[in-house]
Amino acid sequence: MNKENSQPKQQPNNPLHGMKLATILELLVEHYGWEGLAMEININCFKSNPSIKSSLTFLRKTQWARDKVERLYLDLENKK
């Protein structure tokens, strides 16, 4: 096996590189709370019996929703 192929590729221009979706979601919930998060991103998994587990399941299957969550996280980080 070639050493080049065994190391993960660096993505210096990707601010989400190395961030887990669960971590992003936990940070957003900590900052906004479930109610505030539902106001920012209008999806049912944030409104009706919200939990990290159920939200992750939905976000992993639904790219448009995941994109919105990632964008909100980036906006929050840029405000810091």
CYANA upper distance limits for C-alpha pairs under 8 A (distance plus 0.5 A):
  1 MET  CA      5 ASN  CA      7.83
  1 MET  CA      6 SER  CA      7.90
  2 ASN  CA      6 SER  CA      7.19
  3 LYS  CA      7 GLN  CA      7.28
 11 GLN  CA     17 HIS  CA      6.95
 12 PRO  CA     17 HIS  CA      8.46
 15 PRO  CA     74 LEU  CA      8.38
 16 LEU  CA     70 GLU  CA      8.45
 19 MET  CA     23 THR  CA      7.30
 19 MET  CA     24 ILE  CA      7.51
 20 LYS  CA     24 ILE  CA      6.92
 21 LEU  CA     25 LEU  CA      6.63
 21 LEU  CA     56 LEU  CA      7.93
 22 ALA  CA     26 GLU  CA      6.58
 22 ALA  CA     52 ILE  CA      7.87
 22 ALA  CA     56 LEU  CA      7.28
 23 THR  CA     27 LEU  CA      6.68
 24 ILE  CA     28 LEU  CA      6.77
 24 ILE  CA     70 GLU  CA      7.93
 24 ILE  CA     73 TYR  CA      7.16
 25 LEU  CA     29 VAL  CA      6.63
 25 LEU  CA     52 ILE  CA      7.77
 25 LEU  CA     69 VAL  CA      8.03
 26 GLU  CA     30 GLU  CA      6.56
 26 GLU  CA     52 ILE  CA      7.81
 27 LEU  CA     31 HIS  CA      6.69
 28 LEU  CA     32 TYR  CA      6.35
 28 LEU  CA     33 GLY  CA      7.79
 28 LEU  CA     37 LEU  CA      7.69
 28 LEU  CA     73 TYR  CA      7.20
 29 VAL  CA     33 GLY  CA      4.98
 29 VAL  CA     34 TRP  CA      6.26
 29 VAL  CA     37 LEU  CA      7.20
 32 TYR  CA     36 GLY  CA      5.32
 32 TYR  CA     37 LEU  CA      5.95
 33 GLY  CA     37 LEU  CA      6.52
 34 TRP  CA     38 ALA  CA      6.59
 34 TRP  CA     46 PHE  CA      6.42
 34 TRP  CA     47 LYS  CA      7.67
 34 TRP  CA     50 PRO  CA      7.40
 35 GLU  CA     39 MET  CA      6.89
 35 GLU  CA     46 PHE  CA      7.77
 35 GLU  CA     47 LYS  CA      7.32
 36 GLY  CA     40 GLU  CA      6.81
 37 LEU  CA     41 ILE  CA      6.49
 37 LEU  CA     46 PHE  CA      7.18
 38 ALA  CA     42 ASN  CA      5.71
 38 ALA  CA     43 ILE  CA      6.97
 38 ALA  CA     44 ASN  CA      8.25
 38 ALA  CA     46 PHE  CA      5.54
 38 ALA  CA     47 LYS  CA      6.20
 41 ILE  CA     68 LYS  CA      7.63
 41 ILE  CA     69 VAL  CA      8.02
 42 ASN  CA     46 PHE  CA      8.11
 43 ILE  CA     47 LYS  CA      7.35
 43 ILE  CA     65 ALA  CA      8.32
 44 ASN  CA     48 SER  CA      6.24
 45 CYS  CA     49 ASN  CA      7.74
 45 CYS  CA     50 PRO  CA      6.08
 45 CYS  CA     51 SER  CA      8.25
 45 CYS  CA     54 SER  CA      7.33
 45 CYS  CA     55 SER  CA      5.92
 45 CYS  CA     58 PHE  CA      7.76
 46 PHE  CA     50 PRO  CA      5.51
 46 PHE  CA     51 SER  CA      8.19
 46 PHE  CA     55 SER  CA      7.49
 50 PRO  CA     54 SER  CA      7.46
 50 PRO  CA     55 SER  CA      7.38
 51 SER  CA     55 SER  CA      6.52
 52 ILE  CA     56 LEU  CA      6.48
 53 LYS  CA     57 THR  CA      6.79
 54 SER  CA     58 PHE  CA      6.88
 55 SER  CA     59 LEU  CA      6.52
 56 LEU  CA     60 ARG  CA      6.44
 57 THR  CA     61 LYS  CA      7.09
 58 PHE  CA     62 THR  CA      6.57
 59 LEU  CA     63 GLN  CA      7.22
 59 LEU  CA     65 ALA  CA      6.44
 59 LEU  CA     66 ARG  CA      5.54
 60 ARG  CA     66 ARG  CA      7.51
 62 THR  CA     66 ARG  CA      6.86
 63 GLN  CA     67 ASP  CA      6.55
 64 TRP  CA     68 LYS  CA      6.92
 65 ALA  CA     69 VAL  CA      6.84
 66 ARG  CA     70 GLU  CA      6.63
 67 ASP  CA     71 ARG  CA      6.55
 68 LYS  CA     72 LEU  CA      6.61
 69 VAL  CA     73 TYR  CA      6.71
 70 GLU  CA     74 LEU  CA      6.72
 71 ARG  CA     75 ASP  CA      6.65
 72 LEU  CA     76 LEU  CA      6.67
 73 TYR  CA     77 GLU  CA      6.71
 74 LEU  CA     78 ASN  CA      6.61
 75 ASP  CA     79 LYS  CA      6.93
 76 LEU  CA     80 LYS  CA      7.38
